[in-house]
Amino acid sequence: MSSSDNSFVDALGQAHGYAPGARIVSLVPSITELLCALGLAPQLVGRTGFCIHPKQIVAGIPKVGGTKDVNLDKIRKLAPTHVVVNIDENEKPTYEALAQCVPHVVVTHPLVPHDNLALARLMGGIFGVQAAAEAWCADFEAELARLRAMPAGPPRTVLYCIWQDPWMGVSKDTYIAAMLAELGWRVPDLGLARYPRFDWSERLVDGLDAVLLSTEPYRFTEAHADALEKQLGIPVLLVDGEMMSWYGSRALAGLRYLRELRAMLEGSPHGAG
């Protein structure tokens, strides 16, 4: 988001000036990938251990801990001008500590797929790669239009699982649920938490058309999906967690993946469709 005085406003309403020569630390895996896609890899001086894409490029960028356990001493030694964080990925105390030692902490918080346009323009505006950001946005808007032009399928209720022991799902207020909503699918109400715990019950299963097991953060596998499908008697699909939850540049491929996901459910052995 840009304001009229050539500054760019982040998710906390903070204005950031034009900084084409910035030294950047990214604490958000999906945004690290986006920054590389926009041609900013030479300016990335730090990233988390979870910033794994694009593999060959990030291999040469120093690690500064994880998204939740950031090593502030390492960041200070790298002397960044900007650190990029995310409200869901990073802890508030991390942000507060960074604000004391880094000139600019850029806060992001995409909630729905369309928010990727503002995210790309924010990164492109601050770091001086507006043309690359606009080209990416054009591709994203075209892919989103293709997805939305598909004939509507039947509405579905799907339980998207991110963990087991305890079992955890996602609420309707998450980015993942917004991705599913592009297909006309909804997630069940499991409580007030954004990532609620739940217990399996006959009532819960009776209200579902399918269960989706994500490959991240828990590493669900086809074996998990097969076993749970036999137990529940409804379609259980293994889904690519990066495609469903990573905003930024991977979200473009994520829109294409949604079309594949709908085809997967319609073609399931249970004949959902």
N, C-alpha and C positions, 0 to 999 in steps of 0.2 A: 504493500500500500504506500502510495506516495502523497506527500503534502505539497502545497503550492510553493514552498520556500526551498525546493530542491533537497528536501530531507525525506526519509523513508521510515514509515511508522511500523513498529513490530507489534506482537500480540499483546504486550503490556501497555501499548500506547506510547512507547518511547520513540522519539525521533532520532534517526541515525543519519549523519551526513554522508555525502558521496566520498567513497574511500577506495579508489581504484588500486592503490598500492598496499592494501591491507595485508597484515600477517594474520592468518585465520587459524583458529583451533575449532574443530567441529566435534561436539559431544553427542551428535545425533547420527546414527549410521545411515539412515536414508538421505539425510541432507549432505553428508559427506559425499555420497554418490552423486547427488544433484550438483554440488559444487564442481566436481570433476567433469560432469557432463557439460557444464557451462564454460569449461576451459580454465577453471581456477585452481587446478591441482598444484601448479608451481607455487601458489600462495598459501597452501595448506601446510602449516608447520606442526600440527598435532591433531590426533584423532583418538577415539577410544579403541579398545581391542575388539569391540563388536562392529566397528566400521570396516567391513570385509569386502566391500565392492567399491570400485572395480579392483579386483584382486592384485593385478600387477602394479597398478599405480599406488594403491595405499600401502603396499609392502614397504615402500621407501619413506613413509611418513611416520614420525615417532608416535608411540602410544602413550597416552596419559591416564591409564586406568580404564575403568568401565564407565557405563552411563550412570550408575548409582554410586560408585566408589572412585570418584575422580581424584587424581593425585595433583593437588594444588601446587606443590613444590615444583613438579615437572612443568606445569603450565607456566608458572612464574619465570622459570629459566628459559623457556622458549620465547618469552617477551612478545606475546601476540598483541595486536591492536584490537582484535575482535574475537570473541568466543561466541559460537552459535549453540544455543540450548533449546530444549523443548519442554513444555509444561508437563507432558505425560512421561517423557523419558528420563528427565533429570530432576533431582530433588531441590526443593526450595532453599535449604541451607547451602547447597552447592552454588546456586545462583547468587545468593547473598554474599558468599565468600568471594566469588569471582568479581562481583561488582566493586569489591574493595581493592582489587589489584589489577584489573584489566580495564582499559579505557572504555571499551564498548562491549556489552553483553547483549546479543541480539536474541530475543525470545520468540519462539515460533509455537504455533498451536493449530495446525490444520485439523478440522473436524469432519469435513465431507470432501469427496473427490474434487469438487469444483474449487476448493480452497488451494489446490495445488497451483492454480494460476497466480493467486496473490503471493504464494510462497516463492515461486520462481521469479516473479517481478521484484519482490523484496530483495532476494539475493542478487539478482541482476542489477538492480538499482544501486544498492549500497556498494557493490564491489566492481561496478563499471563494466558489466557485460550485458547491457540491456538488449543488444541485438540478438545475442545468443538466447537470452531468456524469452524474448518475443517469438523467436523461431520455435523454441520448445513449446511455448504456450499455443501456438497455432497448431502444432501436431497434436497436442493434448485435446484441444477443443474439437478437432476433427474426429479423433478417436472416440471422444465422449458422445459426439453427435451420431456416429455410427452405431454405438451401443444403444442409444436411446431411440434410434430408428427401427430397431428390431421389433417384430410383432410381439405384443405383450404375451407372456406366458401366464399360467395360472398362479395366483398368489400362493406363497409357501410360508410355513413357519419352520425355521431351521435353527437348531441349537449349535452354536459355534464354540467348540471346546478348545481352550488354550492350555489346560493343565489337568493332571489327574493326581490323586492322593495329596490334597483334596481335588475333587473335580471343580473346575472353574470355567465360566463362560464369559460372554461379553454382553453389555447392556445396549439398549437402543441408542444411547448417546455417544457411542464410540465410532471411530473412523471405520472400523470393520463392519459394523452394522450399517453404516451409510453406504459402503460398497455393496453390501448385499441388497440394500434397498433399491439400487440401480436395476436389479433384476426383478423387483417387485416382491422380494423376500423380506420377512421380518424375523426378529429373534424373540424368543419368549421372555416374559417379564419374570426375572429371577430375583428381584429385590432392588434396593437403592444403589448398591455399589456399582461402579463402572465395570469392574471385573468380578462379578459375584460368584461365590461358592454355591454349589447346589448338590443335592442328593438325587439319585435316580429313583423314580417312582412310576407306578402305572399311569397316574394322572398326567405326569409330565410327558411321558412317551406318547400317550394317546393324543396329545395336542401337537405332535410334531409330524412334519412330512419327511424330515431327514435330520441326520446329525453330521456335522462337519468337524473333522479332527485336524487341527492345524499342525504343520511341521515345526512351528515355533510359537512361543518360547519352549514349550515342551516338545520333545522330538517324537511325536506320534509317527507311527509307521503303518504300512499296509497291513501288517499282522495285527496291530491294535484295531484297525478298522474292520477287518474280517471277523475278529473275535467279538467285537461289540455288536456288529450287525447280526450275528447269529444269536446273540443274547437278547437283543431288542426286537428283532423282526421288522425293522424299517431300514431304509437305505442309510449307510454310514460311509461317507467319502473322506479320503485323505486329501487335504487341500494345502497348497503352497502358501505358507504363512507370510512370506515376504511379499508375494503378489497381492495378498489381501490387506496387509497392514502397513506396508512401506509407502509413505507418500514421497514426493520428489520425483526423480526421474524414473524410478521403478513403477510408479503409479501409472505411467503410460502403458507399459506392458501389462499392468494389473487390469486395466480396462479390457484389453484383449482376453486376458485370462478369465474374466467374468463370463464372456461368451462361451468359453470352453467349459466352465463350471456348470452352466445351465445345461449344456449338452451332456455332461457327465451324469447329472441327476436324471435327466429325461431318459438316458440310456441305461440306467441302473437295472440290475436283474429283477428288482421288485416292480419294474414297470412304472415308476413314478413319472407321470407326464401325460 
